Amino acid sequence: MIAGFELLDSGTIYLDGKDISNIPPNRRDIGMVFQSYALFPNMSVSDNIAFGLKMRKTPKAEIKQRVSEVLEMVRLEDTAKRFPHQLSGGQQQRIALARALAVRPRVLLLDEPLSALDAEVRVALRAEIRRIQTEMAITTVYVTHDQEEALSISDRVVVMSKGNIEQVGAPEEIYRSPKTRFVATFIGTANQFHGVASDGNCVACDNIRLQTGDLKEFSLGQKVLVLVRPENIRVETEKPLEQNDNVIPGKVETITFHGAVTRLGVNIGSQRVSADITVANAASVVLNQNIWLAFSAQTCQVMAE
């Protein structure tokens, strides 16, 4: 709808304060990069990039200069005479990006541009997209289902579910302070403890009583959900002496290597809890070991069920 390919059922789209809802796509000055590249197979790389400029009847000398500029920007200067089938998936997506940038759009739209690429290329290319977007200072709307991608590439994130906006905010805000259960579980991993608000800023769960932050917005006995991120949980092989923390005994059921951290799946009787430890500490933990999980009240986020 922003690009103009779909008609609005209701509402209005503004660009720089101007209503563009009924302006045809070719007059909106918006660049689009598709998930499937959508390059013209019968055209060379330079002709693909020049296509939009030719449609605008840009002078030949300027077209040549622009094509050269964007090819340099996406670091594919040596591919100008090749055809799309002679390029890798990552290279094709860079050319699709170069084509969109060549017309110097006011807004750039990227529709899951990296989903068809392998993991290593995806990480490298998202860094490139961020670099180019920052250099050109073009407002960019980027659609992705990859949470890590969304957090790493954006200044502002809109989390949507079933067509509704769940939360809008900076990446750190979305991760640290999710407003809904969907956001908390969709962006990263969050342990969920179901219980009822109790006195003394505590939540009474099935077999445990959790100390949380201020519960004044909840009434006594109200059903609530406590969310705790795995990285906020300390794993101790001996029972901690600290009295201010929540301390829960459990047994290690799974140990999963995640590179920089190792994730433990810990059975605490009523449920399984995920906790992250560093690789250096992972050697001291083995399967079926009895351990203690500790986390402070400040790391607990409480929301209504």
Backbone as a ProteinNet text record, in pm:
[ID]
protein_1_A
[PRIMARY]
MIAGFELLDSGTIYLDGKDISNIPPNRRDIGMVFQSYALFPNMSVSDNIAFGLKMRKTPKAEIKQRVSEVLEMVRLEDTAKRFPHQLSGGQQQRIALARALAVRPRVLLLDEPLSALDAEVRVALRAEIRRIQTEMAITTVYVTHDQEEALSISDRVVVMSKGNIEQVGAPEEIYRSPKTRFVATFIGTANQFHGVASDGNCVACDNIRLQTGDLKEFSLGQKVLVLVRPENIRVETEKPLEQNDNVIPGKVETITFHGAVTRLGVNIGSQRVSADITVANAASVVLNQNIWLAFSAQTCQVMAE
[TERTIARY]
83.4	0	86.8	198.7	289.1	345	380.9	435.5	329.8	202.8	94.3	46.8	99.4	59.9	-74.2	-113.3	-241.5	-322.2	-454.4	-541	-578.5	-597.5	-635.8	-783.9	-818.6	-959.4	-1007.4	-915.4	-946.6	-815.4	-824.4	-703.7	-634.9	-523.2	-449.8	-300.4	-224.8	-79.2	-21.6	57.8	121.6	271.4	329.4	473.6	516.7	598.3	637.8	515.8	410.8	291.4	195.2	229.4	143.4	69.2	-59.9	-141.7	-105.6	-50.1	-11	-100	-209.3	-294.3	-344.6	-372.5	-429.9	-333.8	-206.6	-105.9	-55.5	-45.7	0.9	143.4	177.8	308.7	427.8	420.5	534.9	557	462.8	479.1	499.1	520.1	536.4	681.1	775.8	917.4	959	918.9	949.5	1024.8	1131.7	1209.6	1165.8	1165.1	1117	1217	1248.7	1332.8	1249.1	1231.8	1143.8	1219.8	1145.7	1202.7	1270	1210.9	1259.5	1347.9	1408	1499.9	1427.9	1348.1	1270.3	1356.9	1475	1560.2	1513.4	1535.6	1499.6	1606.1	1570.6	1672.6	1740.5	1670.6	1726.8	1810.3	1827.4	1905.7	2033	2136.2	2260.5	2238.8	2336	2328	2313.5	2394.4	2387.7	2253.7	2197.9	2067.2	1955.1	1966.9	1869.2	1867.2	1987	1997.7	1948.6	1974.6	1939.3	1791.2	1719	1581.2	1493.2	1492.7	1408.4	1448.3	1578	1627.3	1585.5	1586.8	1544.6	1395.9	1316.6	1172.9	1145.9	1240.1	1225.2	1289.5	1340.1	1404.6	1523.8	1601.9	1723.5	1828.9	1905.4	2010.6	2109.2	2159.9	2247.1	2371.7	2431.8	2553.9	2525.7	2410.6	2373.7	2341.5	2275.2	2245.4	2374.1	2472.1	2599.9	2667.5	2662.7	2724.6	2652.6	2518.3	2439.7	2462.1	2463.2	2485.3	2621.1	2721.1	2856	2858.6	2786.8	2784	2722.9	2607.1	2539.4	2609.7	2671.5	2748.5	2866.5	2927.9	3037.5	2985	2865.7	2805.6	2776.6	2730	2700.9	2821.5	2934.7	3062.2	3055.8	2993.7	2984.9	3018.6	3122	3158.2	3192.7	3245.4	3293	3182	3056.6	2947.1	2860.5	2896.7	2811.1	2764.3	2850.4	2815.3	2758.2	2750.5	2696.9	2544.3	2487.2	2341.8	2304.5	2179.4	2139	2172.9	2157.3	2182.3	2329.3	2416.2	2559.4	2601.7	2504.7	2533.1	2479.1	2538.3	2487	2362.5	2290.9	2171	2201.1	2310.4	2348.3	2381.9	2451.5	2485.2	2359.4	2266.5	2142.1	2064	2061.3	1987.7	2056.7	2187.9	2260.4	2227.3	2216.5	2182.4	2039.2	1948.7	1810.7	1808.2	1893.3	1903.6	1962	2064.4	2126.3	2024.7	1940.3	1838.2	1740.2	1702.4	1608.6	1673	1802.4	1872.3	1907.1	1919.1	1964.5	1873.4	1743.4	1649.1	1641.6	1724.2	1729	1589.1	1525.3	1388.3	1382	1263.9	1244.8	1227	1173.2	1153.2	1194.3	1259.6	1300.9	1223.2	1160.8	1084.4	1158.5	1179.1	1245.5	1154.6	1111.3	1017.1	1092.8	1126.3	1202.3	1317.3	1405.4	1505.6	1610.7	1625.3	1733.4	1684.3	1553.9	1498.7	1539.3	1573.3	1609	1758.4	1833.8	1979.3	2023.5	2144.2	2193.6	2241.5	2260.2	2282.7	2402.2	2515.1	2636	2618.5	2560.2	2536.3	2435.1	2334.5	2229.5	2287.8	2375.5	2435.3	2522.9	2602.4	2690.7	2610.3	2503.8	2426.3	2341.5	2293.6	2214.6	2304.1	2431.3	2525.6	2548.5	2554.6	2571.9	2450.4	2331.3	2208.3	2204.8	2241.6	2243.2	2343.9	2461.8	2565.3	2517.6	2459.7	2413	2298.9	2205.9	2090.7	2137	2237.1	2289.8	2361.6	2441.8	2516.3	2421.9	2315.1	2223.9	2113	2098.9	1997.5	1858.3	1823.1	1690.7	1603.7	1485.7	1391	1358.2	1372.3	1355.1	1255.3	1158.7	1063.4	1104.7	1137.5	1199	1111.2	1057.6	972.5	1057.5	1047.4	1121	1049.9	1066.8	1018.7	1134.1	1255.2	1374.2	1392.9	1370.2	1375.2	1513.1	1617.5	1754	1782.5	1735.3	1752.4	1681.7	1560.2	1482.3	1552.2	1603.9	1666.5	1799.9	1873.6	2008.1	2009	1904.2	1908.7	1826.2	1743.1	1642	1673	1616.1	1611.3	1479.7	1377.6	1243.1	1178.8	1118.7	1060.2	909.7	833.5	689.2	662.6	614	582.6	434	403.2	264.1	223.9	96.9	41	-101	-125.9	-258.8	-311.5	-221.3	-261.7	-273.2	-247.5	-256.7	-118.4	-98	27.8	26.5	124	135.4	217.7	327.1	413.7	503.4	534.2	626	731.6	858.7	962.7	1101.2	1202.2	1341.6	1369.5	1466.1	1495.1	1517.3	1594.2	1622	1495.2	1409.5	1282.4	1193.1	1186.7	1104.8	1152.7	1284.6	1339.9	1332	1370.5	1376.6	1240.3	1150.5	1021.4	904.4	883.6	770.1	638.4	543.8	414.7	313	333.2	237.3	312	237.5	295.1	348	276.9	321	457.6	476.1	603.8	715.2	687.4	788.9	835.8	744.9	780.8	826.9	783.7	823.2	963.8	994.8	1126.9	1214.7	1298.6	1383.3	1306.9	1369.7	1309.7	1277.9	1162.7	1125.7	1062	1109.7	1047.2	917.5	812.9	682.4	641.1	610.6	561.1	419	322.7	183	151.7	82.5	47.9	-54.7	-67	-160.1	-84.5	-124.5	-62.3	-89	17.3	5.9	60.7	54.8	105.3	257.8	316.9	461.7	529.3	458.5	513.5	563.6	480.9	514.2	405.7	444.9	350.3	355	239.3	230.5	203.8	303.6	288.3	258.1	254.6	216.4	295.9	427.6	510.6	612.4	609.2	708	641.1	710.7	664.4	773.6	742.8	843.1	835.1	950.2	958.7	969.9	884	884	892.5	882.3	878.3	742.6	716.5	591.9	470.7	373.3	252.8	128.3	146.7	33.3	-72.8	-34.8	-134.4	-219.9	-186.1	-263.2	-333.9	-451.4	-525.3	-485	-498.8	-464.7	-548.1	-481.7	-551.9	-569.3	-529.2	-543.7	-443.5	-491.1	-401.8	-301	-173.4	-67.5	33.4	117.5	222.9	354.9	452.9	586.2	681	749.8	843.8	986.5	1075.1	1216.1	1301.3	1392.8	1479.9	1586.9	1624.8	1726.1	1859.8	1898.3	2028.4	2028.8	1909.2	1901	1900.9	1911.5	1910.5	2052.8	2094.1	2224.7	2209.8	2308.8	2308.9	2415.4	2374	2466.7	2466.8	2586.4	2596.9	2572.2	2580.8	2547.7	2442.9	2361.4	2252	2306.9	2262.1	2310.4	2267	2352	2320.3	2242.1	2243.3	2172.7	2022.8	1969.5	1829.8	1733.3	1785.3	1697	1656.6	1725.6	1695.7	1593	1529.5	1448.9	1544.7	1533.4	1620.6	1533.8	1554.2	1470.5	1560.3	1540.5	1618.9	1566.2	1653.7	1610.8	1712.9	1678.6	1768	1790	1915.9	1950.5	1900.4	1813.9	1759.5	1821.6	1855.7	1917.3	2030.4	2131.5	2243.2	2261.7	2236.8	2242.7	2345.7	2441.4	2548	2497.3	2512.2	2466.7	2581.3	2702.5	2814.7	2865	2829.5	2877.8	2821.6	2702.6	2641.6	2596.4	2576	2518.1	2384.6	2280.1	2146.1	2111.3	2072.8	2031.7	1880.4	1826.1	1685.1	1675.3	1615.6	1616.5	1474.9	1455.9	1326.3	1316.1	1215.4	1198	1074.8	1031.3	917	788.7	746.7	620.2	637.6	760.3	785	933.4	966.4	1107.3	1143.6	1258.9	1307	1436.5	1450.4	1574.4	1664.4	1793.1	1891	2018.2	2077.9	2199	2322.4	2426.2	2554.4	2663	2775.5	2885.1	2952.6	3024.5	3094.3	3194.6	3256.9	3356.9	3295.6	3168.2	3102.8	3033.6	3019.9	2943.8	3010.9	3144.8	3217.7	3181.2	3134.8	3105.3	2962.7	2884.1	2744.5	2727.9	2661.2	2638.3	2490.2	2447.8	2308.6	2268.7	2144.2	2085.3	2146.9	2226.5	2286.2	2182.3	2183.5	2097.3	2165.1	2093.9	2149.8	2046.6	2085.6	1993.1	1990.3	1872	1854.1	1826.1	1894.8	1875.9	1855	1757	1734	1666	1694.9	1644.2	1502.4	1437.5	1301.5	1299	1409	1414.5	1411.9	1451.1	1452.4	1317.5	1222.3	1088.5	997.2	936.8	835.2	700	608.8	477.3	370.7	284	173.1	47.9	-67.6	-192.8	-203.1	-262.2	-285.9	-384.5
-121.4	0	126.2	121.5	237.6	258.7	147.9	157.1	195.4	164.6	195.4	76.2	-44.4	-163.9	-218.6	-185.1	-228.1	-105	-112.7	-1.4	-10.6	103.8	108.6	77.7	-2	-21.6	98.4	153.1	272.2	335.2	454	521.1	603.4	665.9	756.7	736	746.7	738.6	876.3	927	1057.2	1039.8	1117.1	1121	1267	1299.5	1439.4	1530.3	1479.8	1560.5	1567.1	1500.2	1503.1	1370.5	1377.6	1258.5	1195.2	1072	1004.7	883.3	870.6	750.9	721.1	824.8	804.4	838.8	859.3	888	756.5	742.6	617.1	582.2	452.8	407.7	478.9	500.8	559.1	706.8	767.2	909	931	823.6	836.7	859.2	835.2	851.9	759.9	633	533	417.4	371.9	258.1	130.7	19.8	-107.4	-218.9	-296.9	-415.7	-535.9	-630.6	-745.2	-862.3	-950.8	-1071.1	-1159.6	-1164.7	-1255.7	-1185.9	-1072.7	-994.9	-923.1	-998.5	-940.6	-864.3	-917.4	-857.1	-903.7	-822.1	-860.4	-956.2	-1082.8	-1182.8	-1156.7	-1084.1	-1058.9	-931.6	-864.4	-740.1	-760.6	-689.6	-693.6	-621	-633.3	-567.2	-416.4	-357.3	-211.5	-169	-248.5	-215.1	-230.1	-330	-346.2	-222.4	-177.1	-60.4	66.2	74.6	195.5	202.4	93.2	84.8	200	221	327.2	465	484.6	614	639	531.8	544.9	577.7	515.7	544.6	691.2	750.2	892.2	985.1	922.4	998.8	1080.8	1018.3	1081.7	1084.4	1193.1	1199.4	1083.3	1035.3	918.2	934.1	1051.3	1073.4	1059.3	1110.3	1101	957	883.1	742	664.6	686.2	616.4	644.7	771.9	812.5	750	751.7	696.3	546.7	476.3	330.8	300.3	376	356.6	384	487.3	525.1	415.7	365	266.3	130.9	96.9	-27.5	-21	95.7	115	107.3	160.9	162.4	21.1	-66.3	-205.4	-297.1	-235.5	-306.6	-419.4	-388.6	-487.7	-422.5	-339.2	-266.1	-357.9	-476.5	-565.3	-650.2	-628.4	-711.9	-640.8	-520.2	-436.6	-506	-586.5	-647.7	-789	-838.1	-972.9	-971.5	-1093.7	-1108.3	-1170.2	-1150	-1199.1	-1345.6	-1434.4	-1576.9	-1607.2	-1511.2	-1529.8	-1482.5	-1437.9	-1384.8	-1477.7	-1471.2	-1546.2	-1475.5	-1541.8	-1481.1	-1351	-1349.4	-1227.9	-1114.3	-1147.2	-1044.6	-992	-1082.6	-1039.5	-943.2	-971.7	-883.5	-747.8	-745.6	-617	-535.6	-605.2	-535	-481.6	-559.7	-513.1	-388.4	-386.6	-269.1	-150.7	-178.6	-71.7	-11.6	-96.4	-48	46.1	8.9	93	224.5	220.5	341.1	436.1	383	462.7	582.6	565	673.9	774.6	752.5	840.2	863.6	755.7	767.2	843	895.1	961.6	858.7	741.1	632.5	501.4	415.2	285.2	176.7	85.6	-24.8	-156.1	-235.1	-365.2	-473.2	-564.4	-669	-800.2	-827.7	-948.2	-974	-877.6	-888.4	-996.3	-1046.1	-1141.5	-1282.4	-1304.9	-1433.6	-1550.8	-1526.4	-1636.6	-1668.4	-1597.7	-1614.2	-1698.8	-1756.4	-1837.2	-1746	-1804	-1727.1	-1632.6	-1680.7	-1598.1	-1476.8	-1500.8	-1390.8	-1292.5	-1344.7	-1261.2	-1161.9	-1209.3	-1122.2	-1015.6	-1055.7	-960.2	-855.7	-899.9	-809.1	-711.6	-756.4	-662.7	-549.7	-579.8	-475.7	-377.4	-431.4	-347.5	-256.5	-314.4	-235.4	-122.4	-151.8	-49.4	60.2	19.1	116.3	209.3	149.7	228.1	320.5	266.9	347.2	465.9	444.9	553.4	656.8	610.4	701.3	789.2	729.7	804.3	875.5	841.9	905.4	896	775.6	752.9	681.3	734.8	665.5	530.8	424.1	289.7	210.5	149	59.3	-82.6	-161.1	-292	-398.4	-489.6	-596.8	-721.6	-781.5	-904.3	-984.6	-1118.1	-1205.4	-1246.6	-1201.5	-1235.9	-1131.1	-1171.6	-1077.7	-1013.9	-1094.5	-1042.9	-938.6	-966.4	-873.3	-741.2	-750.7	-629.7	-543.5	-607.1	-532.6	-471.6	-541.6	-496.1	-388.6	-382.7	-294.2	-166.3	-162.6	-56.5	51.3	169.4	275.7	267.2	216.9	208.8	79.5	5.8	-123.3	-119.2	-172.5	-189	-339.3	-391.7	-534.1	-552	-636.7	-657.2	-803	-824	-958	-956.3	-1043	-1054.2	-919.6	-840.7	-713.3	-598.6	-624.1	-518.8	-483.3	-354.9	-310.3	-341.7	-420.4	-456.7	-354.3	-305.4	-209.1	-139.3	-12.7	66	124.3	112.9	169.6	140	193.2	164.5	17.2	-43.2	-186.1	-224.7	-144.4	-177.1	-172.6	-74.9	-64.6	-185.8	-225.7	-341.7	-466.6	-482.3	-601.9	-595	-479.8	-468	-448	-378	-345.1	-378.9	-507	-543.6	-510.2	-458.8	-417.1	-530.6	-630.4	-741.6	-874.5	-977.4	-1111.7	-1152.4	-1115.7	-1151	-1091.2	-963.4	-896.3	-962.4	-992.1	-1051.3	-1186	-1266.1	-1401	-1403.7	-1305.4	-1301.3	-1243.3	-1139	-1077.3	-1141.6	-1235	-1304.6	-1413.1	-1465.7	-1570.6	-1514.3	-1550.3	-1505.8	-1622.4	-1645.1	-1744.5	-1686.3	-1767.7	-1720.8	-1794.5	-1715.6	-1771.4	-1720.3	-1811.7	-1774.3	-1774.9	-1670.8	-1665	-1558.6	-1522.6	-1416.8	-1314.8	-1187	-1080.3	-1102.2	-1092.9	-1115.2	-993.7	-996.1	-881.6	-883.6	-768.9	-758	-759.2	-710.9	-709	-847	-946.3	-1084.2	-1141.7	-1238.5	-1312.3	-1458.1	-1509.6	-1648.9	-1737.7	-1822.5	-1917.6	-2055.4	-2158.5	-2292.9	-2338.3	-2349	-2401.7	-2300.9	-2179.7	-2079.2	-1944.2	-1860.4	-1724.1	-1628.6	-1547.4	-1460.4	-1318.2	-1263.3	-1121.7	-1044.4	-945.3	-866.7	-718.2	-635.1	-490.8	-448.2	-319.8	-263.5	-321.3	-369.8	-430.5	-344.4	-213.7	-128.6	-119.9	-146.3	-139.3	-266.2	-366	-490.3	-505.2	-563.8	-586.7	-721.2	-736.3	-861.2	-975.8	-1085.5	-1200.8	-1197.9	-1086.6	-1077	-1170.6	-1240.7	-1328.8	-1246.2	-1279	-1204.7	-1302.5	-1246.8	-1323.1	-1254.7	-1329.3	-1275.5	-1324.2	-1230.4	-1263.5	-1237.1	-1333.2	-1319	-1369	-1284.5	-1322.7	-1421.6	-1518.7	-1619.3	-1558.3	-1446.9	-1387.3	-1316.5	-1296.3	-1230.6	-1330.3	-1458.3	-1561.7	-1612.1	-1607.8	-1662.3	-1810.2	-1887.5	-2030.6	-2056.3	-2113.4	-2141.7	-2292.5	-2346.4	-2489.1	-2513.3	-2406.8	-2414.9	-2310.4	-2333.4	-2241.9	-2104.3	-1997.5	-1862.7	-1816.6	-1735.3	-1682.7	-1552.5	-1488.6	-1361.2	-1378.9	-1302.7	-1318	-1234.9	-1134.9	-1042.9	-1096.9	-1199.2	-1253.5	-1366	-1390.9	-1511.8	-1628.1	-1732.4	-1848.9	-1973.5	-2044.6	-2161	-2281	-2393.8	-2514.2	-2582.9	-2649.9	-2719.6	-2821.4	-2895.5	-2997.4	-2970.6	-2977.6	-2950.9	-3064.3	-3029.6	-3130.5	-3123.2	-3001.8	-2984.7	-2883.6	-2902.9	-2807.8	-2782.2	-2659	-2625.8	-2516.3	-2544.5	-2448.4	-2345.3	-2216.2	-2107.5	-2012.3	-2061.9	-1974.8	-1902.3	-1773.5	-1691.7	-1738.3	-1797.8	-1846.6	-1991.4	-2056.6	-2190.6	-2180.3	-2234	-2223.9	-2355.3	-2340.4	-2455.7	-2463.5	-2583.5	-2608.5	-2672.3	-2601.9	-2646.1	-2678.6	-2798.8	-2841	-2794.6	-2708.2	-2660.3	-2724.1	-2834.8	-2906.7	-2879.1	-2752.1	-2717.9	-2682.9	-2652	-2612.7	-2617.5	-2593.7	-2584.1	-2437.2	-2399.1	-2261	-2258.4	-2157.1	-2139.7	-2039.9	-2073.3	-1983.5	-1986.1	-1868.5	-1859.2	-1846.5	-1921.3	-1908.5	-1890.2	-1833	-1813	-1946.8	-1949.9	-2072.7	-2113.4	-2013	-2041.7	-2115.2	-2084.9	-2148.8	-2280	-2305.6	-2422.8	-2553.5	-2553.1	-2676.1	-2732.8	-2645.4	-2690.4	-2744	-2742.1	-2787.4	-2911.8	-3013	-3136.8	-3172.9	-3261.2	-3304.6	-3370.9	-3348.3	-3405.2	-3350.4	-3243.2	-3182.3	-3096.3	-3099.7	-3012.1	-2876.7	-2771.4	-2636.7	-2542.4	-2415.8	-2312.3	-2198.6	-2148.4	-2033.3	-1911.1	-1800.7	-1679.4	-1560	-1476.8	-1353.5	-1252.5	-1124.5	-1018.8	-979.5	-909.5	-860.6	-763.5	-688.2	-587	-647.8	-774.1	-838.1	-899	-894.3	-951.3	-845.6	-878.4	-790.7	-855.6	-780.7	-835.3	-770.6	-853.5	-801.1	-884.2	-826.2	-896.6	-1013.9	-1123.4	-1239.6	-1201.9
0	0	0	73.4	73.6	-67.3	-134	-269.2	-371.9	-340.5	-433.1	-513.2	-482.6	-557.2	-510.4	-386.8	-331.4	-292.8	-312.5	-275.6	-128.2	-65.6	74.8	91.3	193.1	229.9	309.9	391.9	470.7	513.9	570.6	618.8	512.1	550.6	462.7	480.7	372	378.8	347.4	441.2	423.1	406	315.6	296.9	302.7	401.6	425.1	437.5	503.9	527.9	411.2	298	179.6	164.4	137.1	116.6	-18.5	-13.1	-138.2	-165.7	-90.9	-99.1	-239.7	-318	-451.6	-564.9	-530.3	-633.1	-691	-824.3	-884.4	-839	-838.2	-788.5	-853.4	-985.1	-1055.5	-1024.1	-951.4	-917.1	-766.8	-692.8	-547.2	-503.7	-594.2	-562	-447.2	-459.1	-357.1	-421.5	-356.9	-407.1	-338.4	-413.7	-358.5	-387.7	-283.7	-300.2	-258.5	-351.1	-327	-265.8	-203.2	-142.4	-247.3	-367.7	-472.2	-575.9	-536	-621.2	-735.9	-816	-926.8	-1026.5	-1055.5	-1158.6	-1296.3	-1396.8	-1534	-1586.2	-1615.3	-1651.8	-1784.8	-1873.7	-2007.4	-2014	-1900.3	-1896.9	-1815.1	-1854.8	-1776.8	-1644.2	-1555.5	-1425.1	-1441.8	-1528	-1546.5	-1605.9	-1697.3	-1755.3	-1652.6	-1563.9	-1456.2	-1366.6	-1330.8	-1241.7	-1312.3	-1441.6	-1517.5	-1554.3	-1537.7	-1586.4	-1536	-1404	-1347.8	-1396.7	-1415.9	-1463.3	-1607.9	-1689.7	-1829.5	-1837.8	-1748.9	-1745.9	-1712.5	-1636.6	-1599.6	-1702.4	-1812	-1920.1	-1868.3	-1779.8	-1727.5	-1838.3	-1851.4	-1953.5	-1941.6	-2058.1	-2060.9	-1974.6	-1977.2	-1898.6	-1748.7	-1706	-1564.6	-1525.4	-1618.8	-1592.6	-1570.3	-1657	-1646.8	-1513.1	-1473.2	-1346.8	-1227	-1230.1	-1118.9	-1105.6	-1219	-1217.5	-1154.9	-1193.8	-1140.4	-989.7	-947.3	-805.6	-718.5	-762.2	-677.5	-681.5	-794.8	-800.5	-703.8	-694.8	-599.6	-456.2	-436	-302.6	-251.7	-341.6	-300.8	-323.3	-363.9	-379.2	-482	-596.5	-704.5	-839.5	-839.1	-961.2	-1078.2	-1046.9	-1154.7	-1216.4	-1176.2	-1227.8	-1331.8	-1369.3	-1454	-1582.4	-1643.6	-1772.3	-1758.7	-1636.8	-1616.2	-1618.7	-1624.5	-1618.9	-1483.7	-1438.5	-1306.2	-1278.9	-1380.7	-1356.9	-1330.8	-1359	-1335.2	-1196	-1116.2	-982.8	-874.8	-756.4	-641.7	-587.7	-497.2	-439.7	-368.1	-292.4	-220.9	-315.6	-426.1	-525.8	-595.3	-626.9	-692.1	-602	-472.7	-383.2	-369.8	-377.4	-376.6	-501.6	-614.9	-739.2	-731.4	-673.5	-655.1	-567.4	-465.9	-378.3	-455.3	-536.4	-616.2	-713.2	-773.6	-866.8	-796.2	-674.2	-598.7	-557.6	-526.5	-480.9	-595	-716.5	-830.7	-857.9	-832.8	-861.5	-746.8	-643.5	-525.2	-467.7	-419.7	-369.5	-237	-207.2	-77.7	32.9	-3.4	92.3	24.7	101.9	49.9	123.5	47.2	105.3	79.2	184.2	169.1	226.5	138.6	177.3	202.3	327.5	364.2	265.8	246.8	140.2	161.6	284.2	311.3	342.5	337.7	383.4	295.5	169.2	78.9	80.7	163.7	165	283.5	273.7	385.1	498.4	616.3	739.2	731	680.2	676.8	585.4	467.4	372.5	429.9	500	557.5	656.7	744.7	846.6	780.4	680.7	612.7	536.7	470.3	386.2	468.1	583.3	664.9	716.9	742.8	783.7	669	546	428.4	407	422.8	405.9	506.9	630.4	735	702.3	653.3	618.2	506.2	401.9	286.9	327.4	404.8	449.1	532	617.1	701.1	615.8	520.3	432.2	351.1	297.9	210.4	286.9	415.1	501.1	439.3	391.7	334	436.2	461.9	549.2	486	564.7	511.2	594.8	527.4	593.8	557.8	660.5	640.1	705.9	625.4	678.6	700.6	819.1	846.3	955.4	949.6	1056.5	1147.6	1113.6	1190.9	1301.2	1425.9	1536.8	1552.9	1539.4	1554.3	1446.6	1326.6	1215	1243.8	1293.6	1324.2	1428.7	1533.4	1641.9	1599.5	1513.5	1478.4	1370.1	1289.2	1173	1190.6	1294.8	1303.4	1406.2	1382.1	1481.9	1558.2	1490.1	1547.2	1498.3	1589.2	1554.9	1579.3	1482.6	1499.1	1500.3	1612.8	1623.1	1594.8	1495.3	1455.7	1472.9	1506.9	1518.6	1464.7	1366.3	1305.7	1257.1	1199.3	1141.7	1240.2	1367.3	1469.1	1522.8	1550.7	1609.5	1758.6	1802	1943.8	2021.6	1958.4	2026.3	1925.8	1953.2	1870.9	1963.8	1926.5	2011.2	1958.1	2026.8	1992.2	2019.4	1948.6	1967.2	2113.3	2186.6	2326.1	2410.3	2382.9	2456.2	2428.6	2302	2264.6	2337.6	2348	2411.2	2563.4	2619.1	2765.8	2830.8	2761.4	2823.1	2731.2	2700.6	2615.4	2683.6	2606.5	2663.5	2666	2582.1	2576.3	2579	2609.6	2614.9	2477.7	2371.9	2236.8	2207.4	2238.4	2212.2	2292.7	2418	2506.3	2456	2403.1	2357.7	2212.6	2133.1	1991.6	1975.9	2054.5	2048.2	2155	2114.3	2209.3	2283.7	2389.3	2471.3	2608.6	2663.1	2797.5	2873.1	2994.5	3081.1	3135	3138.9	3184.8	3311.8	3414.5	3540.3	3562.2	3569.8	3590.4	3739.5	3785.2	3926.4	3954.9	4083.5	4123.6	4207.8	4194.2	4270.8	4419.6	4497.7	4641.7	4715.6	4849	4925	4927.4	4965.2	4971.8	4837.3	4733.1	4596.8	4554.4	4581.6	4544.4	4453.7	4373.8	4290.3	4333.5	4371.6	4415	4294.5	4259.9	4149.6	4208.1	4125.2	4170.1	4292.5	4276.6	4385.7	4438.1	4384.1	4424	4446.4	4519	4545.4	4498.2	4397.1	4335.8	4388	4424.3	4458.5	4326.8	4309.4	4186.3	4221.1	4119	4142.3	4196.4	4193.5	4246.8	4174.5	4250.9	4193.7	4216.7	4237.4	4273.6	4164.1	4038.7	3931.1	3922.5	4005	4006.4	4141.3	4138.1	4262.4	4322.1	4453.7	4520.6	4463.6	4431.8	4377.8	4227.1	4161.5	4015.9	3946.9	3842.7	3767.6	3688.2	3705	3636.7	3574.7	3489.7	3423.8	3454.7	3502.8	3531	3422.2	3357.9	3250.3	3296.4	3270.9	3307.3	3190.8	3143	3032.2	3080.4	2995.8	3034.3	3076.3	3013	3045.1	3180.7	3238.6	3369	3485.1	3451.7	3555.9	3580.8	3706.4	3745	3778.8	3740.2	3770.5	3875.9	3988.5	4099.1	4127.2	4153	4186.1	4335.1	4414.7	4556.5	4588.3	4688	4719.3	4756.2	4685.6	4714.5	4853.5	4915.5	5048.3	5039.7	4922.1	4902.8	4927.4	5021.6	5060.9	4977.4	4907.6	4833.5	4696.8	4649.9	4516.9	4525.1	4410.7	4396.6	4375.2	4453.5	4441.2	4424.3	4313.2	4281.4	4253.6	4324.1	4294.2	4168.4	4096	3975	3930.5	3824.6	3769.1	3620.6	3577.3	3437.5	3348.4	3251.1	3158.9	3020.4	2977.7	2845	2853.3	2769.4	2757	2608.1	2565.6	2422.5	2398.4	2311.2	2279.2	2180.1	2213.3	2125.7	2089.9	2086.5	2053	2176.9	2188.6	2300.5	2434.3	2432	2556.5	2539.3	2651.9	2653	2726.3	2665.4	2725.4	2796.7	2921.9	3000.7	3006.5	2993.3	3019.1	3155.8	3251.4	3390.8	3436.8	3488.4	3541.3	3686.4	3714	3851.7	3917.6	3861.7	3917.8	3844.4	3841	3776.5	3629.8	3587.9	3448.4	3419.1	3291.2	3253	3233.2	3284.7	3275.6	3195.7	3107.1	3030.6	3101.5	3109.4	3171	3087.8	3066.5	2985.6	3074.4	3039.6	3108.2	3003.5	3043.9	2949.8	2920.6	2810.4	2771.3	2879.7	2944.4	3048.3	3166.6	3197.1	3312	3275.1	3145.3	3100.1	3139.6	3151.2	3181.9	3318.8	3408.6	3545.3	3559.4	3449.7	3455	3368.7	3423.3	3348.2	3354.7	3266.5	3263.4	3395.4	3436	3558	3687	3672.2	3791.8	3864.2	3995.7	4075.5	4091.4	4056	4062.2	4124.2	4138	4185.4	4083.9	4057.5	3970.1	4056.9	4028.7	4107.9	4016.6	4049.5	3974	4066	4041.4	4128.8	4091.8	4181.8	4157.2	4040	4021.3	3914.7	3775.1	3764.4	3632	3596	3689.4	3664.3	3603.2	3491.3	3435	3452.6	3515.4	3547	3458.6	3402.1	3322.4	3349.5	3323	3345.7	3250.4	3297.5	3210.8	3100.1
[MASK]
+++++++++++++++++++++++++++++++++++++++++++++++++++++++++++++++++++++++++++++++++++++++++++++++++++++++++++++++++++++++++++++++++++++++++++++++++++++++++++++++++++++++++++++++++++++++++++++++++++++++++++++++++++++++++++++++++++++++++++++++++++++++++++++++++++++++++++++++++++++++++++++++++++++++++++++++++

